Amino acid sequence: METLKYKGYTGSVDFSVEDNVLFGKVLGMPKASITFEGTNVKELLEDFHEAIDDYLRECEERGLTPVKPFSGNLNIRIPHKVHEEIAIHSKSEGISINAYIKNALERQLKMRD
């Protein structure tokens, strides 16, 4: 998946064959839906930048703090046995469950690079 980045925000890139348009939305913002589109890459980038700038301007005008995507808090559901094994391994390594999971995810992401 291709993404766009601007002022700390990440946008997805998709396309519609039916509508002959590129489109996307800002990722990691469940309460604020920011979308953009264009018939070519240049228009898509321009609309993405305008959408972010409009969002930030609107927040400023209303006296609101803009939502930053991907807060760093992530709730997941895992089987009891996996939770237990993570707890045992993290204890044996002398780190918290959170640190253990963070390290495991970082290792997995590095393997993808």
C-alpha positions in Angstrom: 0.0 0.0 0.0 1.3 3.4 -0.9 0.9 6.3 1.6 1.3 10.0 1.6 2.9 12.0 4.5 2.3 15.7 5.4 2.7 17.6 8.7 2.8 14.4 10.7 -0.3 12.8 9.0 -0.4 9.7 6.8 -2.9 9.3 4.0 -3.8 6.1 2.2 -3.8 5.9 -1.6 -6.5 3.9 -3.4 -8.2 4.1 -6.8 -11.6 3.6 -8.3 -11.6 2.1 -11.8 -15.3 2.8 -12.0 -14.9 6.5 -11.2 -11.4 6.9 -12.7 -10.2 8.6 -9.6 -7.4 8.3 -7.0 -8.6 8.8 -3.4 -7.6 8.3 0.2 -8.1 9.1 3.8 -6.0 10.1 6.7 -5.1 7.0 8.7 -5.3 6.6 12.5 -8.0 9.2 13.1 -11.2 7.3 14.0 -13.1 10.4 15.1 -12.0 12.8 12.4 -12.6 11.6 8.9 -10.3 13.4 6.5 -10.6 12.4 2.9 -9.0 13.6 -0.4 -9.0 12.7 -4.1 -7.7 13.5 -7.5 -7.7 12.4 -11.1 -3.9 12.1 -11.1 -1.1 12.0 -8.5 -0.5 15.8 -8.6 -4.1 16.5 -7.9 -4.2 13.8 -5.2 -1.2 15.3 -3.4 -2.6 18.8 -3.6 -6.0 17.7 -2.2 -4.3 15.7 0.6 -2.3 18.8 1.6 -5.4 21.0 1.4 -7.4 18.6 3.5 -4.8 18.6 6.2 -4.4 22.4 6.1 -8.2 22.8 6.2 -8.4 20.5 9.2 -5.7 22.3 11.1 -7.2 25.7 10.2 -10.6 24.6 11.4 -9.2 23.3 14.7 -7.4 26.6 15.2 -10.5 28.6 14.5 -12.6 26.6 16.9 -9.9 26.6 19.6 -9.4 22.8 19.5 -6.3 20.8 19.7 -5.9 18.9 16.5 -6.0 15.1 16.8 -2.7 13.5 16.2 -3.0 10.1 14.6 -1.8 6.9 16.2 -1.8 7.9 19.8 0.4 5.0 20.8 -2.3 3.2 22.7 -3.4 0.0 21.2 -5.9 -2.5 22.8 -5.7 -6.0 21.5 -7.5 -9.3 22.3 -5.3 -12.4 22.4 -6.0 -15.9 23.7 -5.5 -16.5 27.4 -2.6 -18.9 26.7 -0.7 -16.4 24.6 -1.2 -13.7 27.3 0.2 -16.2 29.9 3.2 -17.0 27.8 4.0 -13.3 27.2 3.7 -12.7 30.9 6.1 -15.5 31.7 8.7 -14.5 29.0 8.6 -10.8 29.9 9.1 -11.7 33.6 12.1 -13.9 32.7 13.6 -11.0 30.7 12.9 -8.5 33.5 10.7 -6.3 31.4 7.1 -5.3 31.4 4.5 -7.0 29.2 4.1 -3.8 27.4 7.9 -3.6 26.7 7.9 -7.2 25.6 5.1 -6.8 23.1 6.6 -3.5 21.8 10.0 -5.2 21.2 8.3 -8.1 19.4 6.4 -5.8 17.2 9.5 -3.7 16.4 11.4 -6.9 15.5 8.6 -8.0 13.2 8.4 -4.6 11.4 12.2 -4.6 10.9 11.9 -8.0 9.2 9.5 -6.4 6.7 11.9 -3.6 5.7 
